Amino acid sequence: MTAIDVADRTRSDLAHLLHPLYHPSGHQAPKIWVKGRGAIVIDIEGHEYIDGLSGLWNVNVGHGRRELAAAAAEQMETLAYCSSYTGSSNLPAIELAERLSELMYPSINTFFFTSGGAESTETSFKTARYYWKLAGKPDKVKFISRMRGYHGVTMAAMSATGLPMYWPMFEPRVPGIVHIESPYPYRFVNRTPEVSDGVAAANLLEDAILREGPETVAAFIAEPVQGAGGVIPPQDDYFARIREICDRYEVLLIADEVITGFGRTGRWFALEHYGIEPDIVQFAKGITSGYVPLGGIGVSDRIREAIHSAPPDKRYMHAYTYSGHPTCCAVALRNLQIIEEEGLVARGAALGERLLQGLHTLYTLDGVGDVRGKGMMAAVELVADKATKQAYPVEANVGARVYQEMMQRGLYTRVLGDMILLAPPLVTTEEQVDRIVAIIGESVQAVVRGQGSGVRG
């Protein structure tokens, strides 16, 4: 397309679209994406970039998969949509739930479908409250989340999200949701050195439950690896202690696997790394690789039996028009087939190790304070002083400047403050992984050594 076309489309965008996390000052020269193939995305001017974040943590099988387009088309021609309210069902939804029961944690065999991650968080919260009311403990209505956690930005989900920049302009938040500190190994301060950092971080949950009153707490929600908050894998012994605490105080454990599910961390689901099972698992993103919107929750057999045993006047009055959408479920089934047939879970583990090893070589660079990751999720945290872990001053715009340098070199990903976040597609090539590492190194050096030209466009 010509430059005139780009300018025209940009003007129309500004006139008619409100974008997520929007302010027009940051949208005067947006990237308009027109094509993708594998791990590459192409903008309206024909420039190619490695997609360092799989779209938005979700395009696990890569861009341009004709198999998924064909699955959608075939289902749309057969039965594009039908209601899944009680009394109705459809074959793709049934088959997808059956397939998930084979892939998911052994105690998770029953599923409710949504259109995405935030709806899944809302569904988890309502299901937890519903369960405790059925169990004769109606005062168990509170939720505990973590700082740096991300669970969506609908009202309850936003209230659980532990990133304060999402809160001020939508206050007041939903009551009954409190936060504890993230385990964040790079910055966590253990104030009880008689136990490990992981146990000390987990014990903050016990402290919060006791402060709130165990009889009032319904559930604890946590990402196995915190994603949008900085790609933060916990200490290896963190979740075993979390499971013990939840069991002790009759608090449900909700695993938010919206980002970590479906091979992202080198396992089908990320709590497998830590040897525990949740009571509720929520998912979205990678279940369709982002080709169509789909999410959901899986509940433990114990919760399912409570729902099945409820009297008719206490039925599960939760619903979405698009729950169990047949087209979305058909695409999910084909997507899961691709992941399995192409060995993408194991590939995610192997490529993730290559990515992390490559990023570790950046420790020699000025400004690189921490490198961390799990599978095909990684982060590079930039600091002004490696010894003290002191951050750069906000006005230095280091992360934003590094972002611009990466874009100039052909890497499109996300930065959070001075953290470079990565989650490339599971089909990324080894050469592309190595190029990601090289681009980050070049970009950090350009900015930290004062060679970068600052924020542009």
TORTOR-774287 format. One line per field, with one value per residue (C-alpha): residue in one letter; x, y, z. Coordinates in nm, 2 decimals, always signed. Each point is the difference from the previous one (the first is absolute). Last residue first. Layout:
// TORTOR-774287
residu	[A/...]
c1	[X/...]
c2	[Y/...]
c3	[Z/...]
END
This chain:
// TORTOR-774287
residu	[G/R/V/G/S/G/Q/G/R/V/V/A/Q/V/S/E/G/I/I/A/V/I/R/D/V/Q/E/E/T/T/V/L/P/P/A/L/L/I/M/D/G/L/V/R/T/Y/L/G/R/Q/M/M/E/Q/Y/V/R/A/G/V/N/A/E/V/P/Y/A/Q/K/T/A/K/D/A/V/L/E/V/A/A/M/M/G/K/G/R/V/D/G/V/G/D/L/T/Y/L/T/H/L/G/Q/L/L/R/E/G/L/A/A/G/R/A/V/L/G/E/E/E/I/I/Q/L/N/R/L/A/V/A/C/C/T/P/H/G/S/Y/T/Y/A/H/M/Y/R/K/D/P/P/A/S/H/I/A/E/R/I/R/D/S/V/G/I/G/G/L/P/V/Y/G/S/T/I/G/K/A/F/Q/V/I/D/P/E/I/G/Y/H/E/L/A/F/W/R/G/T/R/G/F/G/T/I/V/E/D/A/I/L/L/V/E/Y/R/D/C/I/E/R/I/R/A/F/Y/D/D/Q/P/P/I/V/G/G/A/G/Q/V/P/E/A/I/F/A/A/V/T/E/P/G/E/R/L/I/A/D/E/L/L/N/A/A/A/V/G/D/S/V/E/P/T/R/N/V/F/R/Y/P/Y/P/S/E/I/H/V/I/G/P/V/R/P/E/F/M/P/W/Y/M/P/L/G/T/A/S/M/A/A/M/T/V/G/H/Y/G/R/M/R/S/I/F/K/V/K/D/P/K/G/A/L/K/W/Y/Y/R/A/T/K/F/S/T/E/T/S/E/A/G/G/S/T/F/F/F/T/N/I/S/P/Y/M/L/E/S/L/R/E/A/L/E/I/A/P/L/N/S/S/G/T/Y/S/S/C/Y/A/L/T/E/M/Q/E/A/A/A/A/A/L/E/R/R/G/H/G/V/N/V/N/W/L/G/S/L/G/D/I/Y/E/H/G/E/I/D/I/V/I/A/G/R/G/K/V/W/I/K/P/A/Q/H/G/S/P/H/Y/L/P/H/L/L/H/A/L/D/S/R/T/R/D/A/V/D/I/A/T/M]
c1	[+0.73/+0.33/+0.13/+0.38/+0.27/+0.18/+0.38/+0.00/+0.18/-0.31/-0.21/+0.21/+0.12/-0.36/-0.09/+0.29/-0.06/-0.37/+0.06/+0.25/-0.23/-0.29/+0.23/+0.09/-0.36/-0.06/+0.28/-0.14/-0.33/-0.32/-0.28/-0.08/-0.08/+0.22/-0.07/+0.23/-0.02/+0.27/-0.02/+0.09/-0.36/-0.19/+0.13/-0.18/+0.11/+0.08/+0.35/+0.12/+0.31/-0.18/-0.26/+0.26/+0.15/-0.35/-0.06/+0.34/-0.11/-0.33/+0.18/+0.26/-0.25/+0.25/-0.28/-0.09/+0.34/+0.18/-0.06/+0.24/+0.09/+0.27/+0.29/-0.14/-0.05/-0.21/-0.22/-0.14/-0.21/+0.00/-0.30/-0.09/-0.29/+0.05/+0.09/+0.04/+0.18/+0.25/+0.28/+0.08/+0.21/+0.10/+0.11/+0.35/+0.04/+0.16/-0.33/-0.10/+0.14/-0.29/-0.24/+0.15/-0.04/-0.36/-0.08/+0.16/-0.19/-0.32/+0.06/+0.03/-0.30/-0.22/+0.11/-0.12/-0.34/+0.01/+0.02/-0.13/-0.29/-0.09/+0.00/-0.17/-0.27/-0.05/-0.06/-0.25/-0.20/+0.02/-0.13/-0.30/-0.06/+0.00/-0.25/-0.22/-0.03/+0.00/-0.07/-0.08/-0.32/+0.16/-0.15/+0.01/-0.31/+0.15/-0.31/-0.12/-0.37/+0.06/+0.18/+0.38/+0.15/+0.15/+0.16/+0.15/+0.12/+0.17/+0.18/+0.14/+0.09/+0.21/-0.10/+0.12/-0.04/-0.05/+0.14/-0.07/+0.04/+0.09/+0.35/+0.17/+0.20/-0.34/+0.07/+0.31/-0.20/-0.26/+0.04/-0.12/+0.08/-0.21/+0.09/+0.36/+0.24/+0.36/+0.34/+0.17/+0.08/-0.35/-0.13/+0.08/-0.24/+0.08/+0.36/+0.28/-0.11/-0.23/-0.12/-0.37/-0.04/+0.24/-0.18/-0.36/+0.13/-0.15/+0.01/-0.28/+0.07/-0.30/+0.03/-0.08/+0.25/+0.24/-0.05/+0.08/+0.31/+0.13/-0.06/+0.19/+0.29/+0.03/-0.04/+0.31/+0.26/+0.15/+0.02/-0.25/+0.02/-0.05/-0.07/-0.03/-0.36/-0.14/+0.10/+0.02/+0.10/-0.23/-0.26/-0.17/-0.35/-0.07/-0.35/-0.31/+0.13/-0.25/+0.02/+0.38/-0.01/+0.13/+0.32/+0.04/-0.04/+0.25/+0.26/-0.05/+0.05/+0.32/+0.12/+0.04/+0.28/+0.17/-0.02/+0.15/+0.27/+0.10/-0.07/+0.20/+0.06/-0.34/+0.00/+0.08/+0.02/-0.13/+0.18/+0.15/-0.22/-0.33/-0.21/-0.27/-0.12/-0.36/-0.32/-0.35/-0.34/-0.32/-0.12/-0.02/+0.22/-0.12/+0.16/+0.01/+0.25/+0.23/+0.03/+0.20/+0.32/-0.02/+0.12/-0.12/-0.30/-0.26/-0.20/+0.04/-0.15/-0.29/-0.07/+0.11/+0.37/+0.16/+0.18/+0.35/+0.21/+0.27/-0.13/-0.17/-0.36/-0.22/-0.37/-0.29/-0.34/+0.02/-0.30/-0.24/+0.16/-0.27/+0.18/-0.24/+0.09/+0.37/-0.04/-0.19/+0.26/+0.27/-0.20/-0.06/+0.37/+0.10/-0.26/+0.13/+0.35/-0.11/-0.18/+0.33/+0.18/-0.21/-0.33/-0.13/-0.03/-0.09/+0.20/+0.00/+0.28/+0.26/+0.12/+0.26/+0.15/-0.10/+0.08/-0.26/-0.28/+0.09/-0.09/-0.34/-0.08/+0.10/-0.21/-0.31/+0.05/+0.06/-0.31/-0.26/-0.21/-0.35/-0.22/+0.20/+0.13/+0.25/-0.17/+0.09/+0.25/+0.18/-0.17/+0.12/+0.14/+0.14/+0.16/+0.17/+0.12/+0.14/+0.19/+0.13/+0.13/+0.17/+0.16/+0.12/+0.23/+0.11/+0.16/+0.17/-0.10/+0.00/-0.16/-0.11/+0.25/-0.14/+0.10/+0.25/+0.21/+0.32/-0.16/+0.30/-0.05/-0.05/-0.06/-0.24/-0.15/-0.32/+0.19/+0.12/+0.01/+0.25/+0.00/-0.18/-0.17/-0.17/-0.17/-0.16/+0.12/-0.05/+0.27/-0.13/+0.13/-0.20/-0.10/+0.19/-0.13/-0.35/-0.03/-0.12/+0.08/-0.21/-0.09/-0.29/-0.06/-0.19/+0.18/+0.35/-0.03/-0.14/+0.30/+0.24/-0.18/+0.04/+0.37/+0.07/-0.19/+0.19/+0.33/-0.09/-0.11]
c2	[+0.79/+0.03/-0.05/+0.06/+0.00/-0.29/+0.03/+0.09/-0.32/-0.12/+0.06/-0.15/-0.28/-0.10/+0.00/-0.21/-0.26/-0.01/-0.05/-0.28/-0.19/+0.03/-0.11/-0.31/-0.09/+0.07/-0.24/-0.27/+0.04/+0.13/-0.27/+0.04/+0.37/+0.25/+0.09/+0.29/+0.29/+0.27/+0.16/+0.37/+0.12/-0.29/-0.07/-0.19/-0.17/+0.08/-0.08/+0.12/+0.21/+0.33/-0.15/-0.11/+0.36/+0.14/-0.25/+0.09/+0.36/-0.09/-0.21/+0.27/+0.28/+0.21/+0.19/-0.31/-0.01/-0.32/-0.27/-0.08/-0.37/+0.09/-0.17/+0.02/+0.37/+0.18/-0.31/-0.18/-0.31/-0.26/-0.22/-0.35/-0.22/-0.28/-0.25/+0.16/+0.33/+0.24/+0.24/+0.27/+0.31/+0.09/+0.36/-0.04/-0.32/-0.32/-0.13/-0.01/-0.35/-0.12/+0.10/-0.27/-0.26/+0.11/-0.02/-0.34/-0.13/+0.14/-0.16/-0.34/+0.04/+0.15/-0.28/-0.25/+0.17/+0.05/-0.37/+0.07/-0.25/+0.12/+0.37/-0.04/-0.22/+0.26/+0.26/-0.22/-0.05/+0.38/+0.08/-0.22/+0.15/+0.35/-0.10/-0.18/+0.28/-0.18/+0.31/+0.28/+0.13/-0.01/-0.16/-0.04/-0.11/-0.33/-0.15/+0.07/-0.04/-0.32/-0.16/-0.02/-0.35/+0.06/+0.33/-0.17/-0.29/+0.23/+0.18/-0.33/-0.12/+0.31/+0.29/+0.10/+0.36/+0.16/+0.20/+0.05/+0.28/-0.11/-0.04/+0.09/-0.33/-0.17/-0.13/+0.22/+0.32/-0.14/-0.19/-0.02/-0.28/-0.07/-0.23/+0.01/-0.29/-0.03/-0.13/+0.33/-0.02/-0.15/+0.33/+0.13/-0.18/-0.19/+0.02/+0.19/+0.33/+0.11/-0.35/+0.04/+0.21/+0.26/+0.31/-0.06/-0.25/+0.18/-0.27/+0.04/-0.16/-0.04/+0.09/-0.25/+0.13/-0.29/-0.10/+0.36/+0.01/-0.34/+0.10/+0.33/-0.20/-0.22/+0.32/+0.17/-0.28/+0.07/+0.37/+0.19/+0.07/+0.37/+0.11/+0.37/+0.09/-0.11/-0.36/-0.12/-0.37/-0.24/+0.29/+0.03/+0.02/-0.08/-0.10/+0.04/+0.19/+0.09/-0.29/+0.02/+0.35/+0.30/+0.02/-0.38/-0.03/+0.28/-0.16/-0.34/+0.16/+0.18/-0.35/-0.06/+0.27/-0.15/-0.35/+0.11/+0.21/-0.30/-0.02/+0.12/+0.32/+0.14/+0.35/-0.13/+0.30/-0.08/+0.20/-0.25/-0.29/+0.18/-0.20/+0.27/+0.18/-0.05/+0.15/+0.04/-0.04/+0.04/+0.32/+0.05/+0.30/+0.35/+0.12/-0.02/+0.29/-0.11/-0.38/-0.12/+0.17/-0.19/-0.33/-0.28/-0.11/-0.12/+0.32/-0.01/-0.35/+0.12/+0.30/-0.13/+0.06/-0.34/-0.24/+0.16/-0.06/+0.25/+0.02/-0.33/-0.11/-0.09/-0.03/+0.05/-0.17/-0.28/+0.13/-0.24/-0.31/-0.26/-0.20/+0.13/+0.35/-0.09/-0.13/+0.30/+0.23/-0.20/-0.01/+0.37/+0.07/-0.25/+0.13/+0.36/-0.12/-0.19/+0.31/+0.18/-0.27/-0.04/-0.09/-0.24/-0.38/-0.21/-0.32/-0.33/-0.24/+0.16/-0.25/-0.15/+0.34/+0.08/-0.18/-0.28/+0.21/+0.26/-0.24/-0.08/+0.37/+0.05/-0.29/+0.13/+0.35/-0.12/-0.21/+0.25/+0.05/+0.10/-0.06/+0.22/+0.30/-0.09/+0.21/-0.06/+0.15/-0.06/-0.34/-0.18/+0.28/+0.17/-0.33/-0.05/+0.36/-0.01/-0.32/+0.13/+0.32/-0.22/-0.23/+0.31/+0.09/+0.36/+0.10/-0.22/-0.31/+0.19/+0.32/+0.10/+0.20/+0.32/-0.05/-0.28/+0.24/+0.03/+0.01/+0.03/+0.30/+0.06/+0.34/+0.00/+0.35/-0.14/-0.20/-0.36/-0.25/-0.29/-0.30/-0.23/+0.22/+0.33/+0.27/+0.35/+0.17/+0.37/+0.13/+0.31/+0.35/+0.24/-0.26/+0.08/+0.35/-0.13/-0.18/-0.36/-0.30/-0.20/+0.19/+0.24/+0.01/+0.24/+0.32/-0.11/-0.32/+0.21/+0.23/-0.30/-0.16/+0.32/+0.04/-0.36/+0.03/+0.32/-0.18/-0.25/-0.36]
c3	[+1.65/+0.16/+0.36/+0.03/-0.26/+0.16/+0.03/+0.37/+0.11/+0.17/-0.31/-0.28/+0.24/+0.08/-0.36/-0.12/+0.28/-0.07/-0.37/+0.06/+0.23/-0.24/-0.29/+0.19/+0.05/-0.37/-0.10/+0.23/-0.18/+0.16/-0.01/+0.37/-0.06/+0.18/+0.36/+0.10/+0.24/+0.02/+0.34/+0.05/+0.05/-0.15/-0.35/-0.28/-0.31/-0.37/-0.11/-0.34/+0.07/+0.00/+0.23/+0.25/+0.01/+0.06/+0.29/+0.15/+0.00/+0.18/+0.25/+0.08/+0.03/+0.20/+0.17/+0.20/+0.16/-0.06/+0.26/+0.28/+0.02/+0.26/-0.16/-0.36/+0.01/-0.26/-0.06/-0.30/+0.05/-0.28/-0.02/-0.12/-0.09/-0.25/+0.27/+0.34/+0.02/+0.17/-0.08/+0.26/+0.03/-0.36/+0.01/-0.12/-0.20/+0.13/+0.12/-0.37/-0.03/+0.22/-0.29/-0.22/+0.27/+0.05/-0.37/-0.04/+0.30/-0.13/-0.33/+0.17/+0.23/-0.28/-0.23/+0.26/+0.01/-0.38/-0.09/-0.35/+0.04/+0.35/-0.06/-0.33/+0.15/+0.27/-0.27/-0.18/+0.32/+0.08/-0.35/+0.05/+0.34/-0.15/-0.27/+0.25/+0.25/+0.34/+0.19/-0.25/+0.16/+0.34/+0.31/+0.38/+0.19/+0.13/+0.16/+0.35/-0.07/-0.18/+0.29/-0.02/-0.04/-0.35/+0.12/+0.31/-0.21/-0.24/+0.29/+0.13/-0.35/-0.03/-0.23/-0.34/-0.11/-0.33/-0.29/-0.37/-0.25/-0.35/-0.16/+0.33/+0.02/+0.05/+0.35/+0.01/+0.11/+0.25/+0.33/+0.36/+0.23/+0.31/+0.30/-0.10/-0.03/+0.14/-0.13/-0.06/-0.37/-0.06/+0.13/-0.35/-0.22/-0.32/+0.10/-0.16/+0.15/-0.29/-0.07/+0.01/+0.32/+0.14/-0.13/+0.11/+0.26/+0.30/+0.26/+0.25/+0.34/+0.22/+0.37/+0.26/+0.25/+0.01/-0.37/-0.12/+0.22/-0.12/-0.37/+0.05/+0.16/-0.31/-0.21/+0.14/+0.00/-0.34/+0.05/-0.21/-0.38/-0.06/-0.36/+0.09/+0.11/-0.34/+0.08/+0.36/-0.03/+0.17/-0.02/+0.34/+0.15/+0.36/+0.09/+0.22/+0.30/+0.27/+0.24/-0.02/+0.16/-0.19/+0.21/+0.02/-0.38/-0.06/+0.23/-0.17/-0.34/+0.12/+0.08/-0.37/-0.02/+0.30/-0.14/-0.33/+0.17/+0.21/+0.37/+0.30/-0.19/+0.10/-0.15/-0.35/-0.23/-0.35/-0.28/-0.24/+0.12/-0.06/+0.26/-0.05/+0.30/+0.13/-0.14/+0.12/-0.16/+0.21/-0.16/-0.38/-0.08/+0.05/-0.22/-0.38/-0.07/+0.27/-0.05/-0.31/+0.10/+0.33/-0.15/+0.23/-0.21/+0.25/-0.02/-0.38/-0.01/+0.21/-0.22/-0.34/-0.03/-0.04/+0.25/+0.02/+0.31/+0.08/+0.36/+0.09/+0.05/+0.29/-0.04/+0.24/+0.00/+0.26/+0.21/-0.17/+0.16/-0.04/-0.27/-0.27/+0.10/-0.02/-0.35/-0.12/+0.13/-0.18/-0.32/+0.00/+0.04/-0.26/-0.25/+0.05/-0.06/-0.32/-0.13/+0.04/-0.19/-0.30/-0.17/+0.27/+0.02/+0.31/+0.06/+0.19/+0.04/+0.23/+0.26/-0.25/-0.10/-0.36/-0.32/+0.01/+0.15/-0.26/-0.28/+0.15/+0.04/-0.36/-0.12/+0.18/-0.13/-0.35/+0.01/+0.11/+0.31/+0.10/+0.31/+0.23/-0.21/-0.27/-0.26/-0.37/-0.23/-0.33/-0.07/-0.32/-0.21/+0.30/+0.11/-0.33/-0.02/+0.36/-0.06/-0.33/+0.16/+0.26/-0.25/-0.21/+0.28/-0.08/+0.32/+0.26/+0.20/+0.33/-0.12/+0.36/+0.20/-0.15/-0.37/+0.07/+0.21/-0.20/-0.33/-0.22/-0.23/-0.37/-0.16/-0.29/+0.05/+0.15/+0.26/-0.02/+0.28/+0.02/+0.24/-0.25/-0.26/+0.08/-0.21/+0.02/+0.31/+0.04/+0.23/+0.16/-0.08/+0.21/+0.25/+0.32/+0.03/-0.09/+0.34/+0.02/+0.21/-0.24/-0.31/-0.08/-0.37/-0.22/-0.07/+0.09/-0.21/-0.29/+0.02/+0.01/-0.30/-0.20/+0.09/-0.09/-0.33/-0.09/+0.08/-0.27/+0.06]
END
